[in-house]
Amino acid sequence: MKLLFYQDFLRVGGTEAHTIHQSQWASDHGHSSIILTNRPGGRLAATITRPAVKVRSLQPFQSGINFWAPGWRSAIRQENPDAIILMGRVANCMGNAIRDQFPGIPVIASLRTGRRIPLKYRKSLTQAGKIIVNSEWAATRTKAMGIDPSRVSLVYNPFLKGPLPTPDEQERQRATIRSEAGCRPDRPVILCVASFVPGKNQEGLLKALHNLNPERPVEAWFVGEGTRMKHCQALAKTLPPHVKARFWGHRRNVSPLYCGADLAVSASLEESLPNFLVEAQYHGLPVVAYDEAGVKECFIDGTTGVLIPRGDSAALLSAIGDWLQGGIFPRDVASSCRAFAQGRFDPDRQSHLWLDLVLEFASCH
């Protein structure tokens, strides 16, 4: 079967990473995969390792305009896929136009965002014969729109960073990355992995850390890039001496930083199901996070993580302070984190489930 994945741009992001993973998974299992993008390039374009996965861009040059899709009808007509999978806000906004133009091609929508749903996206979802969501929270959103639950299928984000390092390798990576950072072996490290864009709220975490009790020094490591990074770096300069912030920028391989850290923290106010928290659990890191969208589905509240009321900075500060005093998690929390993540986000099971749903819908259309 020939599958066309439509995505506006292969920027750094969870949806984009899963577009690439799913296209390569389909290719590995005997199906043709095409990734059709509006804009050419993007950081994640270099991560496509299967020669059989074709990438085609509509824009002849990098315009920076996500919605500009010149010649999309001709491109789809030429590729003549057996099914089209819409990934991301821009692609899903075009869902009804694509269905009207190509009524004989099954079109599968997706809902993976915690942001406001534009009107065209909402209308596309209500007309879709199949919608794949990545969290129970997203499924609840579709129900609130009056969409028949039988048209909605949940597939959790598969863990994409494997294979995990062995315990010995994890210790080696921990020592190496801490040495690179100039961080003492016994110093607690908080990790936050997210693009520096509005809604991810790294500012909120930095402000909470500013009020942290000075009894024990702590480091906060930030991974990612984006328009809010310079602002956050300026905020970090105002932190008290016992709190040190380090900005690692974009890292293709984040595993050493998970190995070097002790706690994953998300103060994000705009999520669906954050890959960061899935990856943290896989690496054995407990979590402290705001209760936003599908965040609670990434860990077990009270066992492998602590869920904080959305936007409650005082509660966030209190949880981090309690963690520093050793008063939150049991001694074997790392093994509990790994067991939970491997059960819910197993890459083979979730990827097989996703592909089976796509093939079944395409075959019955």
KOLBA-14934 format. One record per residue (C-alpha): residue number from 1; residue in three letters; y, z, x. Coordinates in nm, 3 decimals. Layout:
N
pos: NUM, code: ALA, Y: Y, Z: Z, X: X
...
REM end
This chain:
365
pos: 1, code: MET, Y: 0.000, Z: 0.000, X: 0.000
pos: 2, code: LYS, Y: 0.353, Z: -0.077, X: 0.120
pos: 3, code: LEU, Y: 0.596, Z: 0.216, X: 0.084
pos: 4, code: LEU, Y: 0.972, Z: 0.188, X: 0.121
pos: 5, code: PHE, Y: 1.164, Z: 0.508, X: 0.198
pos: 6, code: TYR, Y: 1.533, Z: 0.482, X: 0.112
pos: 7, code: GLN, Y: 1.768, Z: 0.715, X: 0.302
pos: 8, code: ASP, Y: 2.139, Z: 0.678, X: 0.370
pos: 9, code: PHE, Y: 2.138, Z: 0.785, X: 0.738
pos: 10, code: LEU, Y: 1.897, Z: 0.946, X: 0.985
pos: 11, code: ARG, Y: 2.128, Z: 1.236, X: 1.074
pos: 12, code: VAL, Y: 1.993, Z: 1.575, X: 1.177
pos: 13, code: GLY, Y: 1.867, Z: 1.742, X: 0.861
pos: 14, code: GLY, Y: 1.558, Z: 1.857, X: 0.677
pos: 15, code: THR, Y: 1.546, Z: 1.567, X: 0.431
pos: 16, code: GLU, Y: 1.584, Z: 1.314, X: 0.710
pos: 17, code: ALA, Y: 1.313, Z: 1.483, X: 0.919
pos: 18, code: HIS, Y: 1.075, Z: 1.473, X: 0.624
pos: 19, code: THR, Y: 1.156, Z: 1.108, X: 0.551
pos: 20, code: ILE, Y: 1.040, Z: 1.025, X: 0.904
pos: 21, code: HIS, Y: 0.737, Z: 1.255, X: 0.884
pos: 22, code: GLN, Y: 0.622, Z: 1.116, X: 0.550
pos: 23, code: SER, Y: 0.666, Z: 0.754, X: 0.658
pos: 24, code: GLN, Y: 0.466, Z: 0.818, X: 0.975
pos: 25, code: TRP, Y: 0.201, Z: 1.012, X: 0.784
pos: 26, code: ALA, Y: 0.159, Z: 0.721, X: 0.542
pos: 27, code: SER, Y: 0.136, Z: 0.480, X: 0.834
pos: 28, code: ASP, Y: -0.128, Z: 0.696, X: 1.003
pos: 29, code: HIS, Y: -0.333, Z: 0.680, X: 0.683
pos: 30, code: GLY, Y: -0.341, Z: 0.304, X: 0.652
pos: 31, code: HIS, Y: -0.025, Z: 0.224, X: 0.457
pos: 32, code: SER, Y: 0.277, Z: 0.015, X: 0.556
pos: 33, code: SER, Y: 0.601, Z: 0.214, X: 0.588
pos: 34, code: ILE, Y: 0.959, Z: 0.091, X: 0.588
pos: 35, code: ILE, Y: 1.259, Z: 0.322, X: 0.623
pos: 36, code: LEU, Y: 1.562, Z: 0.152, X: 0.468
pos: 37, code: THR, Y: 1.893, Z: 0.314, X: 0.561
pos: 38, code: ASN, Y: 2.251, Z: 0.235, X: 0.474
pos: 39, code: ARG, Y: 2.390, Z: 0.332, X: 0.815
pos: 40, code: PRO, Y: 2.219, Z: 0.236, X: 1.142
pos: 41, code: GLY, Y: 2.121, Z: 0.484, X: 1.411
pos: 42, code: GLY, Y: 2.142, Z: 0.860, X: 1.381
pos: 43, code: ARG, Y: 2.001, Z: 1.134, X: 1.603
pos: 44, code: LEU, Y: 1.664, Z: 1.139, X: 1.431
pos: 45, code: ALA, Y: 1.607, Z: 0.764, X: 1.465
pos: 46, code: ALA, Y: 1.477, Z: 0.828, X: 1.816
pos: 47, code: THR, Y: 1.204, Z: 1.057, X: 1.679
pos: 48, code: ILE, Y: 1.019, Z: 0.769, X: 1.507
pos: 49, code: THR, Y: 0.717, Z: 0.732, X: 1.734
pos: 50, code: ARG, Y: 0.494, Z: 0.501, X: 1.530
pos: 51, code: PRO, Y: 0.550, Z: 0.132, X: 1.609
pos: 52, code: ALA, Y: 0.406, Z: 0.050, X: 1.265
pos: 53, code: VAL, Y: 0.699, Z: 0.224, X: 1.092
pos: 54, code: LYS, Y: 0.972, Z: -0.032, X: 1.037
pos: 55, code: VAL, Y: 1.337, Z: 0.077, X: 1.023
pos: 56, code: ARG, Y: 1.590, Z: -0.151, X: 0.859
pos: 57, code: SER, Y: 1.961, Z: -0.077, X: 0.817
pos: 58, code: LEU, Y: 2.190, Z: -0.242, X: 0.564
pos: 59, code: GLN, Y: 2.521, Z: -0.196, X: 0.742
pos: 60, code: PRO, Y: 2.573, Z: -0.440, X: 1.032
pos: 61, code: PHE, Y: 2.764, Z: -0.172, X: 1.226
pos: 62, code: GLN, Y: 2.813, Z: 0.204, X: 1.210
pos: 63, code: SER, Y: 3.085, Z: 0.239, X: 0.946
pos: 64, code: GLY, Y: 3.051, Z: 0.612, X: 0.886
pos: 65, code: ILE, Y: 3.039, Z: 0.540, X: 0.509
pos: 66, code: ASN, Y: 2.723, Z: 0.680, X: 0.352
pos: 67, code: PHE, Y: 2.746, Z: 0.497, X: 0.018
pos: 68, code: TRP, Y: 2.810, Z: 0.147, X: 0.154
pos: 69, code: ALA, Y: 2.484, Z: -0.041, X: 0.098
pos: 70, code: PRO, Y: 2.553, Z: -0.413, X: 0.152
pos: 71, code: GLY, Y: 2.265, Z: -0.639, X: 0.053
pos: 72, code: TRP, Y: 2.033, Z: -0.367, X: -0.077
pos: 73, code: ARG, Y: 1.894, Z: -0.597, X: -0.346
pos: 74, code: SER, Y: 1.809, Z: -0.869, X: -0.095
pos: 75, code: ALA, Y: 1.653, Z: -0.616, X: 0.143
pos: 76, code: ILE, Y: 1.423, Z: -0.470, X: -0.123
pos: 77, code: ARG, Y: 1.336, Z: -0.815, X: -0.251
pos: 78, code: GLN, Y: 1.244, Z: -0.931, X: 0.100
pos: 79, code: GLU, Y: 1.037, Z: -0.620, X: 0.177
pos: 80, code: ASN, Y: 0.868, Z: -0.633, X: -0.167
pos: 81, code: PRO, Y: 0.725, Z: -0.279, X: -0.150
pos: 82, code: ASP, Y: 0.458, Z: -0.136, X: -0.379
pos: 83, code: ALA, Y: 0.669, Z: 0.180, X: -0.427
pos: 84, code: ILE, Y: 1.014, Z: 0.308, X: -0.337
pos: 85, code: ILE, Y: 1.073, Z: 0.674, X: -0.246
pos: 86, code: LEU, Y: 1.432, Z: 0.798, X: -0.279
pos: 87, code: MET, Y: 1.527, Z: 1.059, X: -0.020
pos: 88, code: GLY, Y: 1.862, Z: 1.239, X: -0.022
pos: 89, code: ARG, Y: 2.163, Z: 1.243, X: -0.250
pos: 90, code: VAL, Y: 2.291, Z: 0.891, X: -0.180
pos: 91, code: ALA, Y: 1.955, Z: 0.721, X: -0.236
pos: 92, code: ASN, Y: 1.885, Z: 0.917, X: -0.553
pos: 93, code: CYS, Y: 2.228, Z: 0.828, X: -0.691
pos: 94, code: MET, Y: 2.119, Z: 0.464, X: -0.670
pos: 95, code: GLY, Y: 1.790, Z: 0.530, X: -0.850
pos: 96, code: ASN, Y: 1.880, Z: 0.379, X: -1.187
pos: 97, code: ALA, Y: 2.038, Z: 0.070, X: -1.031
pos: 98, code: ILE, Y: 1.722, Z: 0.011, X: -0.828
pos: 99, code: ARG, Y: 1.497, Z: 0.061, X: -1.134
pos: 100, code: ASP, Y: 1.709, Z: -0.180, X: -1.340
pos: 101, code: GLN, Y: 1.701, Z: -0.445, X: -1.069
pos: 102, code: PHE, Y: 1.330, Z: -0.402, X: -0.986
pos: 103, code: PRO, Y: 1.153, Z: -0.284, X: -1.303
pos: 104, code: GLY, Y: 0.814, Z: -0.379, X: -1.164
pos: 105, code: ILE, Y: 0.836, Z: -0.149, X: -0.860
pos: 106, code: PRO, Y: 0.757, Z: 0.223, X: -0.908
pos: 107, code: VAL, Y: 1.052, Z: 0.436, X: -0.796
pos: 108, code: ILE, Y: 0.992, Z: 0.801, X: -0.706
pos: 109, code: ALA, Y: 1.287, Z: 1.040, X: -0.709
pos: 110, code: SER, Y: 1.321, Z: 1.360, X: -0.509
pos: 111, code: LEU, Y: 1.520, Z: 1.679, X: -0.548
pos: 112, code: ARG, Y: 1.559, Z: 1.872, X: -0.224
pos: 113, code: THR, Y: 1.922, Z: 1.982, X: -0.231
pos: 114, code: GLY, Y: 2.090, Z: 2.309, X: -0.317
pos: 115, code: ARG, Y: 2.426, Z: 2.140, X: -0.354
pos: 116, code: ARG, Y: 2.592, Z: 2.020, X: -0.673
pos: 117, code: ILE, Y: 2.407, Z: 1.722, X: -0.821
pos: 118, code: PRO, Y: 2.639, Z: 1.423, X: -0.877
pos: 119, code: LEU, Y: 2.637, Z: 1.258, X: -1.219
pos: 120, code: LYS, Y: 2.457, Z: 0.942, X: -1.097
pos: 121, code: TYR, Y: 2.192, Z: 1.157, X: -0.929
pos: 122, code: ARG, Y: 2.146, Z: 1.361, X: -1.247
pos: 123, code: LYS, Y: 2.111, Z: 1.048, X: -1.460
pos: 124, code: SER, Y: 1.861, Z: 0.904, X: -1.213
pos: 125, code: LEU, Y: 1.649, Z: 1.219, X: -1.232
pos: 126, code: THR, Y: 1.643, Z: 1.212, X: -1.612
pos: 127, code: GLN, Y: 1.515, Z: 0.850, X: -1.604
pos: 128, code: ALA, Y: 1.263, Z: 0.899, X: -1.322
pos: 129, code: GLY, Y: 0.893, Z: 0.872, X: -1.401
pos: 130, code: LYS, Y: 0.807, Z: 1.098, X: -1.106
pos: 131, code: ILE, Y: 1.016, Z: 1.356, X: -0.920
pos: 132, code: ILE, Y: 0.890, Z: 1.539, X: -0.612
pos: 133, code: VAL, Y: 1.064, Z: 1.871, X: -0.542
pos: 134, code: ASN, Y: 1.021, Z: 2.100, X: -0.241
pos: 135, code: SER, Y: 1.068, Z: 2.438, X: -0.407
pos: 136, code: GLU, Y: 1.000, Z: 2.619, X: -0.733
pos: 137, code: TRP, Y: 1.374, Z: 2.672, X: -0.756
pos: 138, code: ALA, Y: 1.433, Z: 2.295, X: -0.753
pos: 139, code: ALA, Y: 1.167, Z: 2.253, X: -1.023
pos: 140, code: THR, Y: 1.360, Z: 2.506, X: -1.233
pos: 141, code: ARG, Y: 1.672, Z: 2.292, X: -1.191
pos: 142, code: THR, Y: 1.496, Z: 1.990, X: -1.337
pos: 143, code: LYS, Y: 1.373, Z: 2.196, X: -1.631
pos: 144, code: ALA, Y: 1.732, Z: 2.304, X: -1.701
pos: 145, code: MET, Y: 1.823, Z: 1.934, X: -1.723
pos: 146, code: GLY, Y: 1.566, Z: 1.889, X: -1.998
pos: 147, code: ILE, Y: 1.325, Z: 1.691, X: -1.779
pos: 148, code: ASP, Y: 0.960, Z: 1.702, X: -1.884
pos: 149, code: PRO, Y: 0.777, Z: 1.929, X: -1.632
pos: 150, code: SER, Y: 0.482, Z: 1.686, X: -1.630
pos: 151, code: ARG, Y: 0.706, Z: 1.442, X: -1.440
pos: 152, code: VAL, Y: 0.786, Z: 1.697, X: -1.170
pos: 153, code: SER, Y: 0.557, Z: 1.787, X: -0.879
pos: 154, code: LEU, Y: 0.610, Z: 2.058, X: -0.618
pos: 155, code: VAL, Y: 0.526, Z: 1.986, X: -0.255
pos: 156, code: TYR, Y: 0.649, Z: 2.240, X: -0.002
pos: 157, code: ASN, Y: 0.798, Z: 2.118, X: 0.323
pos: 158, code: PRO, Y: 0.517, Z: 2.088, X: 0.576
pos: 159, code: PHE, Y: 0.571, Z: 2.253, X: 0.911
pos: 160, code: LEU, Y: 0.678, Z: 1.972, X: 1.144
pos: 161, code: LYS, Y: 0.706, Z: 2.138, X: 1.485
pos: 162, code: GLY, Y: 0.340, Z: 2.184, X: 1.581
pos: 163, code: PRO, Y: 0.132, Z: 2.242, X: 1.770
pos: 164, code: LEU, Y: 0.250, Z: 2.596, X: 1.824
pos: 165, code: PRO, Y: 0.241, Z: 2.737, X: 2.178
pos: 166, code: THR, Y: -0.047, Z: 2.967, X: 2.267
pos: 167, code: PRO, Y: 0.039, Z: 3.339, X: 2.304
pos: 168, code: ASP, Y: 0.052, Z: 3.301, X: 2.684
pos: 169, code: GLU, Y: 0.269, Z: 2.990, X: 2.656
pos: 170, code: GLN, Y: 0.494, Z: 3.165, X: 2.406
pos: 171, code: GLU, Y: 0.551, Z: 3.450, X: 2.650
pos: 172, code: ARG, Y: 0.626, Z: 3.200, X: 2.927
pos: 173, code: GLN, Y: 0.875, Z: 3.014, X: 2.707
pos: 174, code: ARG, Y: 1.031, Z: 3.344, X: 2.605
pos: 175, code: ALA, Y: 1.086, Z: 3.448, X: 2.966
pos: 176, code: THR, Y: 1.218, Z: 3.103, X: 3.063
pos: 177, code: ILE, Y: 1.469, Z: 3.064, X: 2.780
pos: 178, code: ARG, Y: 1.596, Z: 3.421, X: 2.820
pos: 179, code: SER, Y: 1.641, Z: 3.363, X: 3.192
pos: 180, code: GLU, Y: 1.834, Z: 3.043, X: 3.114
pos: 181, code: ALA, Y: 2.055, Z: 3.238, X: 2.872
pos: 182, code: GLY, Y: 2.102, Z: 3.530, X: 3.111
pos: 183, code: CYS, Y: 1.953, Z: 3.759, X: 2.846
pos: 184, code: ARG, Y: 1.769, Z: 4.075, X: 2.947
pos: 185, code: PRO, Y: 1.400, Z: 4.089, X: 2.845
pos: 186, code: ASP, Y: 1.453, Z: 4.394, X: 2.624
pos: 187, code: ARG, Y: 1.769, Z: 4.278, X: 2.447
pos: 188, code: PRO, Y: 1.730, Z: 4.199, X: 2.074
pos: 189, code: VAL, Y: 1.811, Z: 3.838, X: 1.990
pos: 190, code: ILE, Y: 1.907, Z: 3.703, X: 1.647
pos: 191, code: LEU, Y: 1.851, Z: 3.332, X: 1.587
pos: 192, code: CYS, Y: 2.029, Z: 3.100, X: 1.343
pos: 193, code: VAL, Y: 1.933, Z: 2.729, X: 1.330
pos: 194, code: ALA, Y: 2.150, Z: 2.511, X: 1.106
pos: 195, code: SER, Y: 2.407, Z: 2.234, X: 1.120
pos: 196, code: PHE, Y: 2.763, Z: 2.361, X: 1.142
pos: 197, code: VAL, Y: 2.877, Z: 2.226, X: 0.807
pos: 198, code: PRO, Y: 3.043, Z: 2.394, X: 0.506
pos: 199, code: GLY, Y: 2.794, Z: 2.605, X: 0.314
pos: 200, code: LYS, Y: 2.572, Z: 2.704, X: 0.608
pos: 201, code: ASN, Y: 2.813, Z: 2.995, X: 0.661
pos: 202, code: GLN, Y: 2.760, Z: 3.078, X: 1.028
pos: 203, code: GLU, Y: 3.110, Z: 3.224, X: 0.996
pos: 204, code: GLY, Y: 2.977, Z: 3.483, X: 0.756
pos: 205, code: LEU, Y: 2.708, Z: 3.591, X: 1.001
pos: 206, code: LEU, Y: 2.960, Z: 3.616, X: 1.286
pos: 207, code: LYS, Y: 3.193, Z: 3.828, X: 1.072
pos: 208, code: ALA, Y: 2.905, Z: 4.060, X: 0.982
pos: 209, code: LEU, Y: 2.811, Z: 4.096, X: 1.348
pos: 210, code: HIS, Y: 3.170, Z: 4.186, X: 1.428
pos: 211, code: ASN, Y: 3.118, Z: 4.514, X: 1.240
pos: 212, code: LEU, Y: 2.779, Z: 4.595, X: 1.393
pos: 213, code: ASN, Y: 2.730, Z: 4.949, X: 1.521
pos: 214, code: PRO, Y: 2.780, Z: 4.948, X: 1.900
pos: 215, code: GLU, Y: 2.479, Z: 5.173, X: 1.972
pos: 216, code: ARG, Y: 2.265, Z: 4.880, X: 2.092
pos: 217, code: PRO, Y: 2.376, Z: 4.547, X: 2.245
pos: 218, code: VAL, Y: 2.253, Z: 4.236, X: 2.067
pos: 219, code: GLU, Y: 2.272, Z: 3.860, X: 2.115
pos: 220, code: ALA, Y: 2.309, Z: 3.594, X: 1.846
pos: 221, code: TRP, Y: 2.187, Z: 3.244, X: 1.928
pos: 222, code: PHE, Y: 2.316, Z: 2.951, X: 1.723
pos: 223, code: VAL, Y: 2.142, Z: 2.612, X: 1.730
pos: 224, code: GLY, Y: 2.299, Z: 2.303, X: 1.577
pos: 225, code: GLU, Y: 2.614, Z: 2.097, X: 1.578
pos: 226, code: GLY, Y: 2.875, Z: 1.986, X: 1.326
pos: 227, code: THR, Y: 3.234, Z: 2.002, X: 1.214
pos: 228, code: ARG, Y: 3.248, Z: 2.385, X: 1.186
pos: 229, code: MET, Y: 3.112, Z: 2.453, X: 1.534
pos: 230, code: LYS, Y: 3.447, Z: 2.487, X: 1.712
pos: 231, code: HIS, Y: 3.572, Z: 2.723, X: 1.443
pos: 232, code: CYS, Y: 3.263, Z: 2.941, X: 1.486
pos: 233, code: GLN, Y: 3.300, Z: 2.938, X: 1.863
pos: 234, code: ALA, Y: 3.656, Z: 3.063, X: 1.821
pos: 235, code: LEU, Y: 3.531, Z: 3.342, X: 1.592
pos: 236, code: ALA, Y: 3.266, Z: 3.436, X: 1.848
pos: 237, code: LYS, Y: 3.536, Z: 3.504, X: 2.106
pos: 238, code: THR, Y: 3.662, Z: 3.792, X: 1.886
pos: 239, code: LEU, Y: 3.322, Z: 3.970, X: 1.879
pos: 240, code: PRO, Y: 3.307, Z: 4.318, X: 2.032
pos: 241, code: PRO, Y: 3.156, Z: 4.351, X: 2.382
pos: 242, code: HIS, Y: 2.816, Z: 4.473, X: 2.255
pos: 243, code: VAL, Y: 2.762, Z: 4.150, X: 2.057
pos: 244, code: LYS, Y: 2.722, Z: 3.825, X: 2.249
pos: 245, code: ALA, Y: 2.703, Z: 3.485, X: 2.080
pos: 246, code: ARG, Y: 2.556, Z: 3.177, X: 2.246
pos: 247, code: PHE, Y: 2.582, Z: 2.822, X: 2.109
pos: 248, code: TRP, Y: 2.299, Z: 2.592, X: 2.216
pos: 249, code: GLY, Y: 2.416, Z: 2.278, X: 2.038
pos: 250, code: HIS, Y: 2.159, Z: 2.027, X: 1.917
pos: 251, code: ARG, Y: 1.810, Z: 2.087, X: 2.057
pos: 252, code: ARG, Y: 1.533, Z: 1.841, X: 1.984
pos: 253, code: ASN, Y: 1.275, Z: 2.107, X: 2.072
pos: 254, code: VAL, Y: 1.373, Z: 2.442, X: 1.921
pos: 255, code: SER, Y: 1.036, Z: 2.610, X: 1.985
pos: 256, code: PRO, Y: 1.148, Z: 2.786, X: 2.309
pos: 257, code: LEU, Y: 1.437, Z: 2.943, X: 2.119
pos: 258, code: TYR, Y: 1.205, Z: 3.072, X: 1.847
pos: 259, code: CYS, Y: 0.988, Z: 3.217, X: 2.124
pos: 260, code: GLY, Y: 1.289, Z: 3.382, X: 2.286
pos: 261, code: ALA, Y: 1.431, Z: 3.535, X: 1.967
pos: 262, code: ASP, Y: 1.329, Z: 3.842, X: 1.766
pos: 263, code: LEU, Y: 1.480, Z: 3.789, X: 1.420
pos: 264, code: ALA, Y: 1.577, Z: 3.484, X: 1.213
pos: 265, code: VAL, Y: 1.895, Z: 3.528, X: 1.008
pos: 266, code: SER, Y: 2.042, Z: 3.293, X: 0.747
pos: 267, code: ALA, Y: 2.375, Z: 3.364, X: 0.582
pos: 268, code: SER, Y: 2.372, Z: 3.019, X: 0.422
pos: 269, code: LEU, Y: 2.529, Z: 2.981, X: 0.079
pos: 270, code: GLU, Y: 2.396, Z: 2.630, X: 0.021
pos: 271, code: GLU, Y: 2.022, Z: 2.563, X: 0.058
pos: 272, code: SER, Y: 1.715, Z: 2.427, X: -0.113
pos: 273, code: LEU, Y: 1.421, Z: 2.523, X: 0.108
pos: 274, code: PRO, Y: 1.546, Z: 2.566, X: 0.469
pos: 275, code: ASN, Y: 1.314, Z: 2.433, X: 0.739
pos: 276, code: PHE, Y: 1.463, Z: 2.687, X: 0.978
pos: 277, code: LEU, Y: 1.304, Z: 2.978, X: 0.792
pos: 278, code: VAL, Y: 0.971, Z: 2.796, X: 0.761
pos: 279, code: GLU, Y: 0.968, Z: 2.735, X: 1.136
pos: 280, code: ALA, Y: 1.072, Z: 3.094, X: 1.207
pos: 281, code: GLN, Y: 0.779, Z: 3.229, X: 1.006
pos: 282, code: TYR, Y: 0.540, Z: 2.993, X: 1.185
pos: 283, code: HIS, Y: 0.661, Z: 3.135, X: 1.516
pos: 284, code: GLY, Y: 0.612, Z: 3.491, X: 1.395
pos: 285, code: LEU, Y: 0.979, Z: 3.577, X: 1.342
pos: 286, code: PRO, Y: 1.071, Z: 3.803, X: 1.051
pos: 287, code: VAL, Y: 1.365, Z: 3.692, X: 0.839
pos: 288, code: VAL, Y: 1.685, Z: 3.835, X: 0.695
pos: 289, code: ALA, Y: 1.850, Z: 3.590, X: 0.454
pos: 290, code: TYR, Y: 2.076, Z: 3.554, X: 0.154
pos: 291, code: ASP, Y: 1.903, Z: 3.491, X: -0.179
pos: 292, code: GLU, Y: 2.008, Z: 3.130, X: -0.221
pos: 293, code: ALA, Y: 1.806, Z: 2.862, X: -0.405
pos: 294, code: GLY, Y: 1.453, Z: 2.840, X: -0.258
pos: 295, code: VAL, Y: 1.513, Z: 3.075, X: 0.036
pos: 296, code: LYS, Y: 1.294, Z: 3.347, X: -0.117
pos: 297, code: GLU, Y: 0.999, Z: 3.105, X: -0.110
pos: 298, code: CYS, Y: 1.010, Z: 3.089, X: 0.272
pos: 299, code: PHE, Y: 0.888, Z: 3.447, X: 0.331
pos: 300, code: ILE, Y: 0.753, Z: 3.757, X: 0.159
pos: 301, code: ASP, Y: 1.041, Z: 3.985, X: 0.067
pos: 302, code: GLY, Y: 0.974, Z: 4.335, X: 0.194
pos: 303, code: THR, Y: 0.686, Z: 4.226, X: 0.417
pos: 304, code: THR, Y: 0.784, Z: 3.936, X: 0.643
pos: 305, code: GLY, Y: 1.152, Z: 3.930, X: 0.553
pos: 306, code: VAL, Y: 1.439, Z: 4.094, X: 0.370
pos: 307, code: LEU, Y: 1.616, Z: 3.910, X: 0.088
pos: 308, code: ILE, Y: 1.986, Z: 3.995, X: 0.061
pos: 309, code: PRO, Y: 2.194, Z: 3.935, X: -0.254
pos: 310, code: ARG, Y: 2.383, Z: 3.610, X: -0.207
pos: 311, code: GLY, Y: 2.711, Z: 3.661, X: -0.024
pos: 312, code: ASP, Y: 2.668, Z: 4.040, X: 0.015
pos: 313, code: SER, Y: 2.795, Z: 4.072, X: 0.372
pos: 314, code: ALA, Y: 2.770, Z: 4.451, X: 0.367
pos: 315, code: ALA, Y: 2.399, Z: 4.431, X: 0.279
pos: 316, code: LEU, Y: 2.348, Z: 4.168, X: 0.549
pos: 317, code: LEU, Y: 2.512, Z: 4.393, X: 0.808
pos: 318, code: SER, Y: 2.306, Z: 4.690, X: 0.690
pos: 319, code: ALA, Y: 1.978, Z: 4.497, X: 0.715
pos: 320, code: ILE, Y: 2.052, Z: 4.380, X: 1.069
pos: 321, code: GLY, Y: 2.152, Z: 4.733, X: 1.165
pos: 322, code: ASP, Y: 1.831, Z: 4.876, X: 1.020
pos: 323, code: TRP, Y: 1.630, Z: 4.613, X: 1.206
pos: 324, code: LEU, Y: 1.792, Z: 4.712, X: 1.534
pos: 325, code: GLN, Y: 1.684, Z: 5.070, X: 1.467
pos: 326, code: GLY, Y: 1.326, Z: 4.957, X: 1.404
pos: 327, code: GLY, Y: 1.332, Z: 5.061, X: 1.039
pos: 328, code: ILE, Y: 1.240, Z: 4.744, X: 0.846
pos: 329, code: PHE, Y: 0.924, Z: 4.568, X: 0.955
pos: 330, code: PRO, Y: 0.576, Z: 4.695, X: 1.046
pos: 331, code: ARG, Y: 0.443, Z: 4.656, X: 1.400
pos: 332, code: ASP, Y: 0.217, Z: 4.361, X: 1.305
pos: 333, code: VAL, Y: 0.491, Z: 4.165, X: 1.126
pos: 334, code: ALA, Y: 0.454, Z: 3.861, X: 1.355
pos: 335, code: SER, Y: 0.092, Z: 3.802, X: 1.251
pos: 336, code: SER, Y: 0.187, Z: 3.846, X: 0.885
pos: 337, code: CYS, Y: 0.465, Z: 3.588, X: 0.923
pos: 338, code: ARG, Y: 0.228, Z: 3.334, X: 1.078
pos: 339, code: ALA, Y: -0.043, Z: 3.392, X: 0.817
pos: 340, code: PHE, Y: 0.201, Z: 3.344, X: 0.530
pos: 341, code: ALA, Y: 0.357, Z: 3.029, X: 0.679
pos: 342, code: GLN, Y: 0.021, Z: 2.872, X: 0.759
pos: 343, code: GLY, Y: -0.095, Z: 2.936, X: 0.403
pos: 344, code: ARG, Y: 0.210, Z: 2.794, X: 0.226
pos: 345, code: PHE, Y: 0.344, Z: 2.525, X: 0.460
pos: 346, code: ASP, Y: 0.027, Z: 2.390, X: 0.619
pos: 347, code: PRO, Y: 0.125, Z: 2.040, X: 0.740
pos: 348, code: ASP, Y: -0.204, Z: 1.865, X: 0.665
pos: 349, code: ARG, Y: -0.241, Z: 2.006, X: 0.314
pos: 350, code: GLN, Y: 0.121, Z: 1.949, X: 0.208
pos: 351, code: SER, Y: 0.136, Z: 1.600, X: 0.362
pos: 352, code: HIS, Y: -0.190, Z: 1.497, X: 0.193
pos: 353, code: LEU, Y: -0.065, Z: 1.635, X: -0.138
pos: 354, code: TRP, Y: 0.261, Z: 1.441, X: -0.109
pos: 355, code: LEU, Y: 0.090, Z: 1.112, X: -0.022
pos: 356, code: ASP, Y: -0.169, Z: 1.154, X: -0.299
pos: 357, code: LEU, Y: 0.108, Z: 1.204, X: -0.557
pos: 358, code: VAL, Y: 0.294, Z: 0.893, X: -0.438
pos: 359, code: LEU, Y: -0.017, Z: 0.675, X: -0.438
pos: 360, code: GLU, Y: -0.131, Z: 0.799, X: -0.777
pos: 361, code: PHE, Y: 0.204, Z: 0.731, X: -0.940
pos: 362, code: ALA, Y: 0.238, Z: 0.391, X: -0.774
pos: 363, code: SER, Y: -0.112, Z: 0.291, X: -0.883
pos: 364, code: CYS, Y: -0.057, Z: 0.394, X: -1.246
pos: 365, code: HIS, Y: 0.287, Z: 0.236, X: -1.286
REM end
